[in-house]
Amino acid sequence: MNRKQTLCSLMLTVAGMVHAADGWPSKPITMIVPSAPAGSTDIVARLLGEQFPAVLGQPAIIENKPGAAGNIGTEAVARAPGDGYTLLVQYSGYHVGNPALFSQIRWKTTDFAPVALVMRAPHVVTVSGNLPASNLRDFISYGQKNGKGIFFASSGIGSIQHIAGEMFGKQAKVPVTHVAYKGAGPVITDLISGQVDMFVTTPPSVIGQIQAGKLKALAYAGPRRHPSMPNVPTSAEAGLPGYEVESWFAVFAPAKTPPEVTAKLAAAIKTIVESPAYRKRIEDQGAFATYMGPTELAKFVDQETRSWAKVVRESNIKAE
């Protein structure tokens, strides 16, 4: 191909991308959640999706594809057409943790175009409402004295809840046993019934049960208290200084999605995330509405990927 042909080809490609952005979206947008319903990722996807008709003129279809620690749903989006009609609503542990945990997953972070960060959520130390512990110090003492230690739940081997539970055991000097589930929904059922003792997770998954008295929140694992849970002390205030755990949630598209479509989508999501209504609903869930655009999110993902690889290596956690 000569120089003139190359230039013509490039111009046609650019024109096609611009045309794609001009016509997008012309049909409903599917948002894949790689975990079970009722978890934090599912909740934030639905809060975003219900605003799509107003900001994009098309509805969002939320599709849960749980399994294999998030890898099934994540891979589905990695293999989807890059046309802006299939998006991934992703949780940090899956996106930057799984590449370090699984040696044979069939996707990588470069298979995705970062679109927007939409929520950050320090975790909350949650226990059954029937457990004989009203504060974190009592719970630690219970774990040290009952002869069995603490059985803690997670949404999968190598998930941030898994790492958070192992960290809790080390810092609190309590024997812990990990029980892996396929999502937050099944965990909550067993936590309420007392089948497991503890779940360190993002507040949206458990705040309803906490407010109903079915679960107890013993500590907020962030640097400051959250306005929706003013009576829940930070880990430092509760007696475990330095114990901080946070997850983030973001929207990604397949890597081949035209940048113009990604930019249009990011602008629409920015409008949603920065709206007072969305912010209030996220804060009511015990988290923080936080926007980050494609360029900033790409740098953040790269940084987080390196950080998670270090944590997984030092924790010696094996998912396979």
C-alpha positions as a Markdown table, in Angstrom:
| # | Residue | x | y | z |
|---|---|---|---|---|
| 1 | Met | 0.0 | 0.0 | 0.0 |
| 2 | Asn | 1.4 | 3.4 | -1.0 |
| 3 | Arg | 1.4 | 6.6 | 1.0 |
| 4 | Lys | -1.7 | 7.9 | -0.7 |
| 5 | Gln | -3.6 | 4.7 | -0.2 |
| 6 | Thr | -2.6 | 4.6 | 3.5 |
| 7 | Leu | -3.8 | 8.2 | 4.0 |
| 8 | Cys | -7.1 | 7.4 | 2.4 |
| 9 | Ser | -7.5 | 4.3 | 4.5 |
| 10 | Leu | -6.8 | 6.3 | 7.7 |
| 11 | Met | -9.3 | 9.0 | 6.7 |
| 12 | Leu | -12.0 | 6.4 | 6.1 |
| 13 | Thr | -11.3 | 4.8 | 9.4 |
| 14 | Val | -11.5 | 8.1 | 11.3 |
| 15 | Ala | -14.7 | 9.1 | 9.4 |
| 16 | Gly | -16.2 | 5.7 | 10.3 |
| 17 | Met | -15.4 | 6.2 | 14.0 |
| 18 | Val | -16.9 | 9.7 | 14.0 |
| 19 | His | -20.0 | 8.4 | 12.2 |
| 20 | Ala | -20.3 | 5.6 | 14.8 |
| 21 | Ala | -20.2 | 8.2 | 17.6 |
| 22 | Asp | -22.8 | 10.4 | 15.9 |
| 23 | Gly | -25.2 | 7.5 | 15.6 |
| 24 | Trp | -24.6 | 6.0 | 19.0 |
| 25 | Pro | -26.6 | 4.9 | 20.8 |
| 26 | Ser | -29.5 | 3.7 | 18.6 |
| 27 | Lys | -30.6 | 0.7 | 20.6 |
| 28 | Pro | -30.5 | -0.5 | 24.3 |
| 29 | Ile | -27.1 | -0.9 | 26.0 |
| 30 | Thr | -26.3 | -4.1 | 27.8 |
| 31 | Met | -24.4 | -3.7 | 31.1 |
| 32 | Ile | -22.7 | -7.0 | 32.2 |
| 33 | Val | -22.3 | -7.5 | 36.0 |
| 34 | Pro | -19.8 | -10.3 | 36.6 |
| 35 | Ser | -21.3 | -11.2 | 39.9 |
| 36 | Ala | -24.7 | -12.3 | 41.4 |
| 37 | Pro | -27.6 | -9.9 | 42.0 |
| 38 | Ala | -27.8 | -7.9 | 45.3 |
| 39 | Gly | -24.0 | -7.2 | 45.6 |
| 40 | Ser | -22.5 | -3.8 | 45.4 |
| 41 | Thr | -21.6 | -4.1 | 41.7 |
| 42 | Asp | -25.1 | -5.1 | 40.8 |
| 43 | Ile | -26.5 | -2.2 | 42.9 |
| 44 | Val | -24.3 | 0.5 | 41.3 |
| 45 | Ala | -25.0 | -0.9 | 37.8 |
| 46 | Arg | -28.7 | -0.5 | 38.4 |
| 47 | Leu | -28.4 | 3.0 | 39.8 |
| 48 | Leu | -26.4 | 4.0 | 36.7 |
| 49 | Gly | -28.6 | 2.1 | 34.3 |
| 50 | Glu | -31.9 | 3.6 | 35.4 |
| 51 | Gln | -30.5 | 7.1 | 34.3 |
| 52 | Phe | -29.5 | 6.0 | 30.8 |
| 53 | Pro | -32.8 | 6.8 | 29.2 |
| 54 | Ala | -32.5 | 10.4 | 30.5 |
| 55 | Val | -28.9 | 11.0 | 29.5 |
| 56 | Leu | -28.4 | 8.8 | 26.5 |
| 57 | Gly | -31.9 | 8.3 | 25.2 |
| 58 | Gln | -31.7 | 4.5 | 25.4 |
| 59 | Pro | -32.4 | 2.0 | 28.2 |
| 60 | Ala | -29.8 | -0.1 | 29.9 |
| 61 | Ile | -30.3 | -3.9 | 30.2 |
| 62 | Ile | -28.5 | -5.2 | 33.3 |
| 63 | Glu | -27.3 | -8.8 | 32.8 |
| 64 | Asn | -25.7 | -10.7 | 35.7 |
| 65 | Lys | -23.0 | -13.3 | 34.6 |
| 66 | Pro | -21.6 | -14.6 | 37.9 |
| 67 | Gly | -19.1 | -17.4 | 38.3 |
| 68 | Ala | -15.4 | -18.2 | 38.3 |
| 69 | Ala | -14.6 | -15.2 | 40.6 |
| 70 | Gly | -15.9 | -12.8 | 38.1 |
| 71 | Asn | -14.0 | -14.2 | 35.1 |
| 72 | Ile | -17.0 | -15.5 | 33.2 |
| 73 | Gly | -18.8 | -12.1 | 32.9 |
| 74 | Thr | -15.5 | -10.2 | 32.4 |
| 75 | Glu | -14.4 | -12.4 | 29.6 |
| 76 | Ala | -17.8 | -12.1 | 27.9 |
| 77 | Val | -17.3 | -8.3 | 27.6 |
| 78 | Ala | -13.7 | -8.7 | 26.5 |
| 79 | Arg | -14.9 | -10.9 | 23.6 |
| 80 | Ala | -18.0 | -8.6 | 22.8 |
| 81 | Pro | -18.1 | -6.4 | 19.7 |
| 82 | Gly | -16.5 | -3.0 | 20.3 |
| 83 | Asp | -19.6 | -1.0 | 19.3 |
| 84 | Gly | -20.6 | 0.6 | 22.6 |
| 85 | Tyr | -23.6 | -1.7 | 23.2 |
| 86 | Thr | -21.9 | -4.1 | 25.7 |
| 87 | Leu | -20.3 | -2.6 | 28.8 |
| 88 | Leu | -18.7 | -4.1 | 31.9 |
| 89 | Val | -19.6 | -2.8 | 35.3 |
| 90 | Gln | -16.6 | -4.0 | 37.3 |
| 91 | Tyr | -15.4 | -4.2 | 40.8 |
| 92 | Ser | -11.7 | -3.6 | 41.6 |
| 93 | Gly | -10.9 | -7.0 | 43.1 |
| 94 | Tyr | -11.9 | -8.7 | 39.9 |
| 95 | His | -10.4 | -6.3 | 37.4 |
| 96 | Val | -7.0 | -5.8 | 39.0 |
| 97 | Gly | -6.8 | -8.7 | 41.3 |
| 98 | Asn | -7.7 | -11.6 | 39.1 |
| 99 | Pro | -4.8 | -11.1 | 36.6 |
| 100 | Ala | -2.5 | -11.7 | 39.6 |
| 101 | Leu | -4.5 | -14.6 | 41.0 |
| 102 | Phe | -5.3 | -16.7 | 38.0 |
| 103 | Ser | -2.5 | -17.9 | 35.6 |
| 104 | Gln | -4.9 | -19.1 | 33.0 |
| 105 | Ile | -7.7 | -16.5 | 32.7 |
| 106 | Arg | -8.7 | -15.7 | 29.1 |
| 107 | Trp | -8.7 | -11.9 | 29.4 |
| 108 | Lys | -6.4 | -9.1 | 30.5 |
| 109 | Thr | -6.9 | -5.5 | 31.5 |
| 110 | Thr | -5.7 | -4.3 | 28.1 |
| 111 | Asp | -8.8 | -6.1 | 26.6 |
| 112 | Phe | -10.8 | -3.1 | 27.9 |
| 113 | Ala | -11.2 | 0.6 | 27.3 |
| 114 | Pro | -11.6 | 2.4 | 30.6 |
| 115 | Val | -14.7 | 4.6 | 30.6 |
| 116 | Ala | -15.4 | 5.9 | 34.1 |
| 117 | Leu | -14.9 | 5.3 | 37.8 |
| 118 | Val | -18.4 | 5.6 | 39.4 |
| 119 | Met | -18.0 | 4.7 | 43.1 |
| 120 | Arg | -15.5 | 4.2 | 45.9 |
| 121 | Ala | -16.4 | 2.2 | 49.0 |
| 122 | Pro | -14.4 | 1.6 | 52.1 |
| 123 | His | -15.5 | -1.8 | 53.6 |
| 124 | Val | -17.4 | -2.4 | 56.7 |
| 125 | Val | -16.7 | -5.3 | 59.2 |
| 126 | Thr | -20.1 | -7.0 | 59.4 |
| 127 | Val | -21.2 | -9.9 | 61.7 |
| 128 | Ser | -24.4 | -11.7 | 62.4 |
| 129 | Gly | -26.9 | -9.8 | 64.5 |
| 130 | Asn | -27.2 | -12.9 | 66.8 |
| 131 | Leu | -23.4 | -13.0 | 67.5 |
| 132 | Pro | -22.5 | -12.3 | 71.2 |
| 133 | Ala | -20.4 | -9.2 | 70.4 |
| 134 | Ser | -21.6 | -5.6 | 70.4 |
| 135 | Asn | -18.3 | -4.0 | 69.3 |
| 136 | Leu | -15.0 | -4.9 | 67.6 |
| 137 | Arg | -13.0 | -5.5 | 70.7 |
| 138 | Asp | -15.7 | -8.0 | 71.9 |
| 139 | Phe | -15.7 | -9.7 | 68.6 |
| 140 | Ile | -11.9 | -10.1 | 68.5 |
| 141 | Ser | -12.0 | -11.5 | 72.1 |
| 142 | Tyr | -14.8 | -13.9 | 71.0 |
| 143 | Gly | -12.6 | -15.2 | 68.2 |
| 144 | Gln | -9.6 | -15.6 | 70.4 |
| 145 | Lys | -11.5 | -17.5 | 73.1 |
| 146 | Asn | -14.1 | -19.8 | 71.4 |
| 147 | Gly | -11.6 | -22.4 | 70.3 |
| 148 | Lys | -12.7 | -22.2 | 66.6 |
| 149 | Gly | -11.5 | -18.7 | 65.8 |
| 150 | Ile | -13.5 | -16.8 | 63.2 |
| 151 | Phe | -15.1 | -18.2 | 60.0 |
| 152 | Phe | -15.2 | -15.3 | 57.5 |
| 153 | Ala | -16.9 | -15.2 | 54.2 |
| 154 | Ser | -15.9 | -13.8 | 50.8 |
| 155 | Ser | -17.4 | -13.7 | 47.3 |
| 156 | Gly | -14.5 | -15.9 | 46.0 |
| 157 | Ile | -10.9 | -17.0 | 46.5 |
| 158 | Gly | -8.6 | -14.1 | 46.0 |
| 159 | Ser | -11.4 | -11.5 | 46.2 |
| 160 | Ile | -10.8 | -8.3 | 48.2 |
| 161 | Gln | -13.1 | -9.8 | 50.9 |
| 162 | His | -10.8 | -12.8 | 51.1 |
| 163 | Ile | -7.7 | -10.6 | 51.4 |
| 164 | Ala | -9.5 | -8.4 | 53.9 |
| 165 | Gly | -10.4 | -11.4 | 56.1 |
| 166 | Glu | -6.9 | -12.7 | 56.1 |
| 167 | Met | -5.6 | -9.2 | 56.9 |
| 168 | Phe | -8.1 | -9.0 | 59.8 |
| 169 | Gly | -6.9 | -12.2 | 61.3 |
| 170 | Lys | -3.2 | -11.1 | 61.2 |
| 171 | Gln | -3.8 | -7.7 | 62.6 |
| 172 | Ala | -6.3 | -8.8 | 65.3 |
| 173 | Lys | -4.3 | -11.9 | 66.1 |
| 174 | Val | -7.3 | -14.1 | 65.7 |
| 175 | Pro | -7.3 | -17.6 | 64.0 |
| 176 | Val | -9.5 | -17.3 | 60.8 |
| 177 | Thr | -11.0 | -19.7 | 58.4 |
| 178 | His | -12.0 | -18.6 | 54.9 |
| 179 | Val | -15.4 | -19.7 | 53.4 |
| 180 | Ala | -15.7 | -18.8 | 49.7 |
| 181 | Tyr | -19.1 | -18.0 | 48.0 |
| 182 | Lys | -20.1 | -17.1 | 44.5 |
| 183 | Gly | -21.4 | -13.6 | 45.4 |
| 184 | Ala | -22.5 | -11.3 | 48.2 |
| 185 | Gly | -26.2 | -12.4 | 48.1 |
| 186 | Pro | -25.5 | -16.0 | 49.3 |
| 187 | Val | -23.0 | -14.8 | 51.9 |
| 188 | Ile | -25.6 | -12.5 | 53.5 |
| 189 | Thr | -28.1 | -15.3 | 53.9 |
| 190 | Asp | -25.6 | -17.5 | 55.7 |
| 191 | Leu | -24.2 | -14.6 | 57.7 |
| 192 | Ile | -27.7 | -13.7 | 59.0 |
| 193 | Ser | -28.3 | -17.3 | 60.0 |
| 194 | Gly | -24.9 | -17.6 | 61.7 |
| 195 | Gln | -23.3 | -20.1 | 59.3 |
| 196 | Val | -20.4 | -17.8 | 59.1 |
| 197 | Asp | -19.2 | -15.2 | 61.5 |
| 198 | Met | -17.9 | -12.2 | 59.5 |
| 199 | Phe | -18.1 | -10.5 | 56.1 |
| 200 | Val | -15.8 | -7.6 | 55.4 |
| 201 | Thr | -17.4 | -6.0 | 52.4 |
| 202 | Thr | -18.6 | -2.8 | 50.8 |
| 203 | Pro | -21.6 | -1.2 | 52.6 |
| 204 | Pro | -24.2 | -1.4 | 49.7 |
| 205 | Ser | -24.2 | -5.2 | 50.0 |
| 206 | Val | -25.2 | -5.1 | 53.6 |
| 207 | Ile | -26.5 | -1.7 | 54.7 |
| 208 | Gly | -30.2 | -2.8 | 54.4 |
| 209 | Gln | -29.7 | -5.8 | 56.7 |
| 210 | Ile | -27.6 | -3.6 | 59.1 |
| 211 | Gln | -30.4 | -1.0 | 59.3 |
| 212 | Ala | -32.9 | -3.8 | 59.8 |
| 213 | Gly | -30.9 | -5.2 | 62.7 |
| 214 | Lys | -30.2 | -8.5 | 61.1 |
| 215 | Leu | -26.5 | -7.8 | 60.8 |
| 216 | Lys | -24.1 | -5.7 | 63.0 |
| 217 | Ala | -21.6 | -3.2 | 61.6 |
| 218 | Leu | -18.6 | -3.2 | 64.0 |
| 219 | Ala | -16.2 | -1.0 | 62.1 |
| 220 | Tyr | -15.9 | 1.1 | 59.0 |
| 221 | Ala | -12.6 | 0.3 | 57.4 |
| 222 | Gly | -11.9 | 3.8 | 56.1 |
| 223 | Pro | -10.1 | 6.9 | 57.4 |
| 224 | Arg | -13.3 | 8.6 | 58.6 |
| 225 | Arg | -16.9 | 7.7 | 59.5 |
| 226 | His | -19.5 | 7.6 | 56.8 |
| 227 | Pro | -22.5 | 10.0 | 57.0 |
| 228 | Ser | -25.0 | 7.2 | 56.4 |
| 229 | Met | -23.5 | 5.2 | 59.3 |
| 230 | Pro | -22.6 | 7.9 | 61.8 |
| 231 | Asn | -22.7 | 5.5 | 64.8 |
| 232 | Val | -20.3 | 3.0 | 63.2 |
| 233 | Pro | -16.7 | 3.8 | 64.3 |
| 234 | Thr | -13.7 | 3.6 | 62.1 |
| 235 | Ser | -11.4 | 0.6 | 62.6 |
| 236 | Ala | -9.0 | 2.8 | 64.4 |
| 237 | Glu | -11.7 | 4.1 | 66.7 |
| 238 | Ala | -12.9 | 0.5 | 67.3 |
| 239 | Gly | -9.5 | -0.7 | 68.4 |
| 240 | Leu | -7.8 | -1.9 | 65.2 |
| 241 | Pro | -5.8 | 1.0 | 63.9 |
| 242 | Gly | -4.4 | 0.7 | 60.4 |
| 243 | Tyr | -7.0 | -1.7 | 59.2 |
| 244 | Glu | -8.4 | 0.0 | 56.1 |
| 245 | Val | -9.9 | -1.7 | 53.0 |
| 246 | Glu | -11.5 | 0.0 | 50.0 |
| 247 | Ser | -13.1 | -1.2 | 46.7 |
| 248 | Trp | -13.8 | 0.8 | 43.7 |
| 249 | Phe | -16.3 | 0.3 | 40.9 |
| 250 | Ala | -16.0 | 1.4 | 37.2 |
| 251 | Val | -17.4 | 1.0 | 33.8 |
| 252 | Phe | -15.3 | -0.5 | 30.9 |
| 253 | Ala | -16.0 | -1.2 | 27.3 |
| 254 | Pro | -14.3 | -3.7 | 24.9 |
| 255 | Ala | -10.9 | -2.4 | 23.8 |
| 256 | Lys | -11.9 | -1.9 | 20.2 |
| 257 | Thr | -14.7 | 0.5 | 21.1 |
| 258 | Pro | -14.2 | 3.8 | 19.1 |
| 259 | Pro | -12.7 | 6.5 | 21.4 |
| 260 | Glu | -15.5 | 8.9 | 20.3 |
| 261 | Val | -18.1 | 6.4 | 21.6 |
| 262 | Thr | -16.2 | 5.9 | 24.9 |
| 263 | Ala | -15.9 | 9.7 | 25.3 |
| 264 | Lys | -19.6 | 10.2 | 24.7 |
| 265 | Leu | -20.4 | 7.4 | 27.2 |
| 266 | Ala | -18.0 | 8.9 | 29.8 |
| 267 | Ala | -19.6 | 12.3 | 29.5 |
| 268 | Ala | -23.0 | 10.8 | 30.0 |
| 269 | Ile | -21.9 | 8.8 | 33.1 |
| 270 | Lys | -20.2 | 12.0 | 34.5 |
| 271 | Thr | -23.5 | 13.7 | 34.3 |
| 272 | Ile | -25.1 | 10.8 | 36.3 |
| 273 | Val | -22.3 | 10.5 | 38.9 |
| 274 | Glu | -22.1 | 14.2 | 39.6 |
| 275 | Ser | -25.9 | 14.6 | 40.0 |
| 276 | Pro | -27.2 | 15.3 | 43.5 |
| 277 | Ala | -29.7 | 12.4 | 43.2 |
| 278 | Tyr | -27.0 | 9.8 | 42.4 |
| 279 | Arg | -24.6 | 11.1 | 45.0 |
| 280 | Lys | -27.3 | 10.9 | 47.7 |
| 281 | Arg | -28.3 | 7.4 | 46.7 |
| 282 | Ile | -24.7 | 6.2 | 46.8 |
| 283 | Glu | -24.1 | 7.9 | 50.1 |
| 284 | Asp | -27.3 | 6.2 | 51.4 |
| 285 | Gln | -25.6 | 2.9 | 50.5 |
| 286 | Gly | -22.6 | 3.8 | 52.7 |
| 287 | Ala | -20.2 | 4.6 | 49.8 |
| 288 | Phe | -19.0 | 7.6 | 47.9 |
| 289 | Ala | -19.9 | 8.8 | 44.4 |
| 290 | Thr | -16.6 | 9.4 | 42.7 |
| 291 | Tyr | -16.0 | 10.2 | 39.0 |
| 292 | Met | -12.9 | 9.6 | 37.0 |
| 293 | Gly | -12.7 | 9.8 | 33.2 |
| 294 | Pro | -11.0 | 7.5 | 30.7 |
| 295 | Thr | -7.5 | 8.9 | 30.8 |
| 296 | Glu | -7.3 | 9.2 | 34.6 |
| 297 | Leu | -8.9 | 5.8 | 35.0 |
| 298 | Ala | -6.4 | 4.1 | 32.7 |
| 299 | Lys | -3.5 | 5.4 | 34.8 |
| 300 | Phe | -5.3 | 4.4 | 38.0 |
| 301 | Val | -6.0 | 0.9 | 36.7 |
| 302 | Asp | -2.3 | 0.5 | 35.8 |
| 303 | Gln | -1.3 | 1.6 | 39.3 |
| 304 | Glu | -3.8 | -0.6 | 41.0 |
| 305 | Thr | -2.8 | -3.6 | 38.9 |
| 306 | Arg | 0.8 | -3.3 | 40.1 |
| 307 | Ser | -0.3 | -2.8 | 43.7 |
| 308 | Trp | -2.6 | -5.8 | 43.7 |
| 309 | Ala | 0.1 | -8.0 | 42.2 |
| 310 | Lys | 2.3 | -7.1 | 45.2 |
| 311 | Val | -0.5 | -7.8 | 47.8 |
| 312 | Val | -1.3 | -11.1 | 46.2 |
| 313 | Arg | 2.3 | -12.1 | 46.1 |
| 314 | Glu | 3.0 | -11.1 | 49.7 |
| 315 | Ser | -0.2 | -12.7 | 51.0 |
| 316 | Asn | 0.7 | -16.0 | 49.1 |
| 317 | Ile | -2.9 | -16.4 | 48.0 |
| 318 | Lys | -3.5 | -18.9 | 45.3 |
| 319 | Ala | -6.8 | -19.1 | 43.3 |
| 320 | Glu | -5.9 | -22.2 | 41.4 |
